[in-house]
Amino acid sequence: MKRHIFVVVMTMVAIMLQGADIIKPSLRTSTSFAIVVDRTSYEKVGDAIRAYRKSIEDDGLGTYIVVDEWENPERLRTLLKDLHNNRKQPLEGAVFVGDIPIPRVRDAQYLTSAFKMDQNRDWKESSVATDRFYDDFGLNFQFIRRDEDNSLFYYYSLTSDSEPYLAPNIYTARIKPNVVPGVDKYVLLSNYLNKVVRLKKEESSNIVDHISVARGHAYNSDDRLSWAGEQIALREQLPHAFLRGGNVKFLDFDMKPLVKDLFLDEISNPQLDIMLFHHHGDTDRQYLNGSENDSIDDSLLEIRTSDVRKLKAHPRFVFFDACYNGSFYEDDYLSGSYIFGEGNTIVAIGSTVNSLQDKWPDEFLGLLAAGMRVGQLNRHTGYLESHVIGDPTFHFRKDGSIDFDINEALTLHDDDAEFWKDKLDCPVPDVQAMALRQLWIAGDERASDIITQSYFSSPDFVVRMEAVKLLANHYPDQSVKVLNSSINDSYELIRRLSVDYAECNASPSLIPSLVRAFLTRGHERRLNFQLTSNLTAFDGKLFCDELNRQTAEMSRCVGQDLDELKQYHKQYETWFTDTKNSVEDKSLKTSRRISAVKSFRNYPNSSMIESLLKVASDETEDVDLRFYTIHSLGWFDTNYRRKVIIEGLKSIDTSNKRLKDEIRRSLSRLDK
């Protein structure tokens, strides 16, 4: 079971709290919240913090204020654990206000959506800024050092005995003002907190009925079908916005030659509840248009922090499906410019490192209409890099679609299988999807069967997508049956992600479904991209035989695409042969062989398993090479032959602590 029960004796509590000032909640509620603030910020804006706390308690959530110098991140983590395990009023979330230590985590790239930087590079670049250190108690960390240049940065390694997946126990957020020349950051902080207090009082009856979605250049291959599928799914999730009186807009990068002004106008809409951005990004900018004319000024092609400060950004919640837009560790970061501006934006979610395009950005979004706090959204959908920027307790008014408190349910009935089984019949699709997730968290013995049945019986896109995701990631053996169907599902996102999951699984029994998808849906731009690259994970002869068999039965010509696919497959086979030789050839430089080994993190081809195990177990090989080989084998965690890897790694007898730890880490991922 994912959740742990922590027993903390009173003497340890006394040591833990030494030096911290704690103001307890002024009212008893079923759950609680904590405002964690550094001492200087509290001295500067104490009145605003206390007013912010009152606004949360007025909303029915008892709130702590915890003030300290915070030079020990572990002490804060222990405090949050202890508050969460208070049975009388368990902590459901926390917000870090001001200068709170920023964990920079290493050896955990498999918990990100896309980040795979060489850790030999500068530590500030190759470590992930993440508050999963504070909110996911199943993860274990070892302190390495404090940064020499930035006193807020603390480097940690994810240890080999840590849980191999994310399932945060609480939600967290950052309220950290941008550093802008000539502007007092404490004024920004005070103004923001007072804005939250005002809007929570003025807009307590606001439901989700005004949403806008904007897409930038080169996102998901500019695929119209991908774009259209999301629009249909959002109607399942946020129905009030599609009714009379509601308002929904979908803005694409090519609606105008330069779309920046259109996007900025939409951001300035005072009625806007939610803004969803899909684009490429950086720490301080959103990329909107691609440029075919080099004379066009880049400032016309992107939204920068300076642009946001010039206007009033009004969407109460902004989601940035982009790289680096949530980089709160930077002085001037994009998502911060939204919440600390003069408009009505209260909260955002963004990533601290690069972010994968082919993921499910709208997962559980519909629960916001049921009154779920934004912090809970990130808690159940976030990667290592995903962060809430702003007030995580913010929520819209419950729209009447459910008859229970979703926030209490997610804390008091977390991993309560019986409670969530009762919600499988709820008419709200996202509630059903959450129920499926909770059955996995609870370790229910029938979870995989129930999830499978839900996929085949549900008419709802989001329920089927959740089922596919859970099975592929956590029940890979049982997932093959569903993947053979979901690869050709009617929802584009299910098709696209199923192809990705199929590559990771690589069972030969998936080949016919993949070939069928290519032959019947190869015209779909982003799906074609995934199919073309992911089919290489399968045996070349089996693939070509199935391709020839199905094309012979077709009554129409499939055209040039077929030849292009075969050519691509041949090119991959050449690359695979060269890379395999580089792994096995002892005459080559170790650095070249390590590079070849690492490539199988992105392309975990099951044909390489025996070769990799041979290198990993060979005591005459370089220790670094063996380490990275063992590490790369851990990325086969949903492969249909992972049991071969498990047996192979268990048979390695070594006294080298570094290798033993990495074997343990990979086994934890493979045998979850």
N, C-alpha and C positions, 0 to 999 in steps of 0.2 A: 504494500500500500504506500502511496506517495507521501502521505502526511505523517509527520513525526510528532510525538508528544514529548515536550521538554519539561523536565523536572528541575526547578531552580531552587536551591536551598536559600534560606534568608540571608546567611552570611555572604553568599555570592552576590545576592541582590544588592546588599549594602555597598559592596565594593564596586559593583557595576554602576550604581547611581551616584557615586562619590563625585562631586564637582558639578553635577548637572542640577539645574533648578527645574522642578516639575510642578506645573499647575494642573491639578486633576480636573476632570470634567465636572461641570457645575450641575449636571443632571444625569440620572441613570437611564441609559437607553440600551437596547438589545445588543448593539455593537458600539464601537468607539473609533475615534480618529485621532491622529497626532500631528500637530504642527511642530516641526523640528527646526529650530532657528539658531544661528550663531549669535553669540552674546553681543557683538557690536551692532548687528542688524536690529536686535531686540531693543537695545538702548536707543537707537536712532528712530525706529518706527514702531515702538511698542504699542502706541494707541491704535494704529492701523491693524496690527496683528491681533490685538484683543477684539477689535470690532469684527475682524474676519472670523475669529473663533466664534463670536456670538452669532454671526450669520449662519454658521454651520450648525450650531446648537439649536438655533431657531428652526432649522430645517429637520430637527429630530435626530441629530447625531452628536452624542457626547464627545467632547474634544479636549485632549491634553495639549498643553504648550510645554515644550521641552527645550530649555536653553542651556547651551554649553559652549566651550571653546572648540570642541569636536576635533581633537587631534588624534583620536583613536577610532577609526571606522568600525573595528570589531566591537567596541563597547556600544556603539549605536545599534549595530545589528542585533546584539544580545538583548538590548533594551526592547527593541521592536518584537523580537521573539517572545519575550516575557509578557509584554502587553497583549500580544496576540493570543497567548495561552491563558489569559485571565478568563476563566469560564463565566464569570458574572457579567463581563462586558468586553468581549474579545475585540481586539483591534482589527479593523477591516482595511485600513489604509493609513498612509502618512504622506506629508508633503515636506520637502526640504527647502526652507526659505533662506536665501542669502548664500553665504559661503560655507557650504557643507562639503566634507571630503568627497572627492570623486574617485571611485574605484576604477582602475584601468586594468582590465582582466586579460590574461594571456592563457594560451593552451585551451581555448574554449571556442575556436572558430566554427566548430560543427554546430554550435548553438546559435549562430548568426544565420541570416538568410542568404548571404553571398560573400561575406568577407573572408578572404584567404591570403592575406598579405604575409610575406616572409617575415618571421619574427626576428630575424637577424638585422632588419632595418631599424631605424630610429624608433625607440620604444613609444614615443608619443604617437607615432603613426601606426605602429603595428600592434598596439594594444587597444582593446575595445572599452570605451567609456560606458559603464553600465551600472544601473542601480538594481539589477537582478542580484547583486551582492547583498543588498539590503532586504529585498522582498521575497526571494525564493530560498526558503530555509533548507531545501533538499540539496542545494549546491554547497560544496565545501571548498574552501580557499586556503591557500598558504601565502602569507605575507612575504613579499620580496624586498621592496624598498620604497622609500618616499622619493618623489621626483626632486632633483636638485634645483630646478628652475621654477617650478610651480608647486607651491606648498600644499595645494589642494589635491594634487595627484598622488594616489597611492597604488602601487603596482602589486597585483596578486596573480597567483597561478591557480587555475581550477585543478583541484587534486584528483588523483586517479580513483579515489573512492567516492567521488561525487555522483549524484544522480545523473544519468546520461541524457536527460531531457529537461525542458522548462515546464514548471507548473507552479508559479508564484503563489505564496500563501496569502499575501496582502498586495494591495496596489500602492504604488509610490508615484511621486511627481516632483518636478523642480520648479521653483519660482526664483529664478536667478536673473537679475536685471542685466540687460545689455550694457556694455561699457562703451559710451558714446562721448567723444571729446566735448567738453563744455557742459556736460549734463551730470548732475549729481545722481548717482545710481540709487541712493536711498530715497530721493524724491520720486524716481521712477517706481520704486518698490512700494512706497506709501500710496502713490496715485493708483497703482494697479490694485492693491488690496481694497482700497476704498471703492474702486469701480466694481469689483466683485460684490462687495456688500450692497452697493446701490442696485445693481442689476438683479441680484437674487431677490431683493425685496420688490422691485418694480415688475419683474417678469416671472413671478412664481406660477402664473397660469399658462406660461408659454409651452405649447406642444410643438412637435416637429412637423411643420407643414410647409416650410420653405427651404429647399435644398438646391444646391448647384454643384455640378461636377464639371471639372475642366481638365482637358488633356493636352499635354505638350507634344512637341515634335519627337518622333522616333520612339514613342512609348509603345511597347507591345507591337512593334513593326508597323505602327499606324493602321492596324487591322480594324476595319469597320465592323466585322462580325464580333470581334472581342468587345468592342465599344457598345454594340447593340445588345449583346447578352447581358452586360452589366445593367443596362437601363431596364431590361425586363425584370431582372432579379431585384433591383431596388424597389420596384413596385410591390413585390412580395414582402419586402422588409419594412418599408416606410409608406404604407398605403395612404395615410392621411394627406401626404404631400401631393398625391395624384388625384385627390377628390376636388370637387368644386370649392373654390376658396383657397386651395393650396397652390403651390407654385414650384415647378421643377424645371431646371434649365440644364442643358448639356452643351458645353462650349468646347469646340475643337480648335486646335492650333491653326488650321488652314481656313477658318471662316473669314479671315482677313489676311492680307499680305503680312501685316505686323499686328499680332493679336494682343499685344501687351495692354493697350488702352481698354480693350473690351474686358479683359480679365480684371484690370484695376477698377473699372466701373462696377463690375459685379461684386467685387470685394467690398465696395463702398455702399452696398445696398443695406439700409438699416433693418429691413425685415428678415434678412438671411439668417437662418438657424444653423445650417451645416454647409461647409464648403469642402468638397473632396477634390484634391489635386492629384493628378497622375502625370508625372513628368520626370525628367532628369534634374538633378540639383547638386548644389554644393553647400558649404556651410553658411554662405551669406547670399545665395541667389537661387532663383527658380528659372530653369531653362525652358523657354516657350517655343520659339521658332528656330528652325535650322536655317542657315544662311547659305544661299548659292551665289551671292554677290559679296565679295570681300570688302567692298566699300561701305557696307551697312555697319553702322556703329553697333557694337555688342550691346550697348545699353538699351537699344530698341528691341532686342531679342529676348530679354530676360527681366525678371523682377528682382530687384536687389533690396537689401535692408533699408537703404536710403530712400527707395521709392515708397516702401510701406510707411516709413515715418512721415512722409509728406501728406498722407491721406488718413482717413479714419476707417480702419478695417473693422467691419461690423459682424461677420459671421461669428456666432457664439462659440462654435466648435469648428476647428480647421484640422483636416487630416492631410498630411503631406506624404504621399506615396512616392518617395524620392530619396535619393542618396543625401546624407549629411544635413538635411534641413533641421534636424533636432539636436544639433551639436552644441549643447549648452555649455560645454567646457571651453568654447571659444569666447572671446570678448564680445564680438558682435555676431550673433547667430540669427538665422532667418526666422525660425518660429518665435523666438523671443521678441523680434521686432513687431510681430502681430499682437501679442498679448500686452506688451508694454506701451502700445500706442494709445491714442486718444479715443479710438473707437470702442465698440462693444465686444470685441473678441475676448473671451474669458480663458479658453483652453485650447491646446493643440496637441497633436501627436506627431512625432517625427523621429527620424533615425540618426544615430550618432556616427554611423559609418555608412558605407555603400549598402544599397538595398536591392534585393532581387526584384525583377519585373514580374516574372511568372510566379506570383503568389496570389493569395486571396485577400485583397485589401479590405473588403467590406464584411468580413466575417463578424457575425453577431451585431452588426450595425443596427439591425432592427430593434434590438433590446433598448436602444436609446429612447425609442418611442414609448417603451414601457416604463420609463423612468429610471433606467439604469445609469449609475454614475459613470462618467467618462473613465475614471480610474479603473473600474471593473472591466471596461472594454479592453483596455490595454493589458490588463492582468491576464485575460483569457485569450488574447490574440498575439501578443507581442513576442518578438525575438529578443536576443541578447541586446540588440541595439535600439529597440523601440522604447520611446520615452514620452510620458505626458509632460507637457510644458504648460504650467498654469495650475488652476484649481482642479484637482482630480475629483472633488466631491460634487462638481457641477453636474446637474441633470436637468432634463426637460420634464415638464409635467407628464405624469402617467396618462396615457390616452384612453384608458378604460378597457384595453384589450385583454388584460390579465387580471385575476382576482387575488393576487398575492404580491408581497413586496419583493421585487427581484433582488434588491440589494441585500436584504436580510437573508434571502434564500442562498445567495452566493457566498455568504459568510457562515451563517449558522448551519446550513445544510450542505456545505462543501464536502464532497465525496460521500454524501448520504444517498446510496443507491436507491433505497426504497422511496425516498422523497421524490427523486427525479424520475423514477419509473412511472410515477403517477402523473408526471408532466409530459409524458410522451404523447398523450392525447390532446394536449393543449392546441387550440386552433392557431396559435401564433407560431409560424415556422421556426423562428430563431429560438424560441423556448424549447421546441423539440430538438433542435440542433444542440443546444446547451445541455439538455438532458442526456443526449448520447455522449457528449464529452465527459460529463460527470460520472457516467457509468464506467468509462475508462479510468478516470482518476480514482474511483473507488475500488478498482480491481475486481468488479463484479464478474463472477465466473461465467455468466451468460452474455457478457457485454458484446463479444464479437458476433454472436448469433443475432442479438437484438439489432446491432448496428447494420449487419448484412440485410436483415429483413427490412429495416427502414429504408435502405437504399432501393430495394426492389419494389417497395410498396408506396413510397411517398411521391405525391405529385409535385412537391415543392423543390425548386432548384437548390435552396440553401440547405435543406435537410439532406438531400442526396450528396451535395458537395462535402458537408461535414462527415457523412458516413464514409465516403471515399478517402478523405484525408486521414481519419482516425484509423481505418483499416490498413491503409498503405504504410503509415508511419509506425503503428504499434502492434498490428496483427498481420505481418507481411505474408505469412503462409495462407491465412484465410482470405487475404485481399485479392488473390488471383482471380477467383470467381467473379467478384464484383468488377475488377479492372477489365476483364474481358467484355463486360457490358458497358462500363462507363467510358471506355475509350471512344465509343460511338454514341454517347449520351446526347440528348437534345440541347443541353446547355453548354455553350462554347467553353466556358471556364472549366467545367468538369472534364470535357474532352481533352483540353490542353494540359491540365495538371495530371490527368490520368496517364497521359503519354510520358510525362516526366516521372511519375511514380513507377510506371512499367519499366522504364530504363533502369531505375534503381533496383527493382526486383529481378528483372532479366530472365524470368522463367520462360523457357521455350514455348510453353503453351500459350503465351501472349502474342506470339508472332502472327497468327492468322488475323486477330483483331486489329493489330497495328497495320498490317498490310491492307486490310479492308478500309481502315480509316484513311490511309494514304490514297488509295484508288478512288474513294468516293468523296473525300473532303480535302484532297491535296491542294485545292484552290484557296483554302482558307489560309491567309498569309502567316499568322502566328502559329497556328497548328502545324502548318507545313514546316516551319522553322524547327519546331520541337520534334516532329516526326523524323525529319531528315537527319538531324544530329543525334537523336536518341536511338534510332534503329541500329546504330553501330554497336550498341551494347550486346547485340544478339549474334549468334553464330551465322557467319556469312552465307554458308551453303544452305542452311535451313531457311534463311530469309529469302534467298534467291529462288529456291525451289517453290516456296509458298507464293512468291510474287508471280512466278511463271504459271503456277496452277490457277491462281485467281484470275489473272489476265486472260488465260485461255478460255475461261468460262464467261467472260464479259462479252456483251453484244455490241459494245462500242469501243472505239479506239481511245486510249488514255493519253495519247500524244507524247510530246517531247519530254514531259516531266519524268516519265519512267526511265528514259535513258540518262537523264541528269541524276536521278536517284542512284542508279547503278554505278554511275561514274563517281559520285560522291562516296559511295560505299567502298569502291576500289581504292580511292584516295585514303580513306580512313584505314583500310587494311594495310596499306603501305606504311602509314604513320604508326599503326599499332605494332607492326613487325619491327620497325626501326626502334620504337620506344621499348619494346620487350627486349630487344637485343642490348639496348643501353642499360637496362636493369641488370641483365645477366652477365654482361661482359666485364670480367674482373680487370681487364687491361685498361679500361677507361678511367678517367679521373673520377674520384668519388663525388665531386660536386655535380658532374654531369649525370651520374647515376642517381643521385638524390633528386635532381630535377625531374628525371624520368619517372621515378617512383611517385613523386608528389602529383604528377599529372593524373594519376588514377584516383585522386580525390574527386576530381571533376568528372572523370569517366571510369567509374568502378566496374570495369569489364571482368566478368567472372572467369574468362579464359586466362586471366593473369594470376589467379589465386595461388596455384601451385608454385609458380615462379617466385611470387612475393614471399610465400611461406618458406621456400628454400633459402632465400637470402636472409630472411628474418632469423632463421634457426642456425645459420652457418657461423660458428664461432671464429672462423678465420676472416670474416668480413669486418669492415670498418664499423665501429660502434655507432657512429652518426648515421651511416647508411642503414644499419639494422633498426635503429630507433625510428627513422622516418618511414621505413617499410612497415613496421608494426603499427605506427600511427596511421598510415594510409589504409591498412587493412581494416581499421575501425570504421572507415567510411563506407564499407560494404554492409552497413548495419541492417538494411532491409533486403539484401540480396538472397535469392532463393537457395544459394549454396553457402550461406553464412555459417552453417553448422560445421562445414569442412574447415573454415577458418578458426572457429572456436576450438575444435579438436587440435588443430595445428598449433595454435598459440599456447594452449594448455600443455602441450608436450615439450615446449621450450624450457630447458632447465638452465638458468643463468643466475649468477651471483651479482651481476651488475644492477645496482638499485635503479638507475635511470631506465634500463630496459624492463625491469620487473614492474615498475610503476606504469610504463606505457602499455605493457601487456595487460595489466589490470584495467587500465582506462579503456582500451579497445574491447576487451571482453565485456566490460560493463555496457558498452554501446551495442555490442553484437547480441548479447544474451539478455536483453531487457524484456 
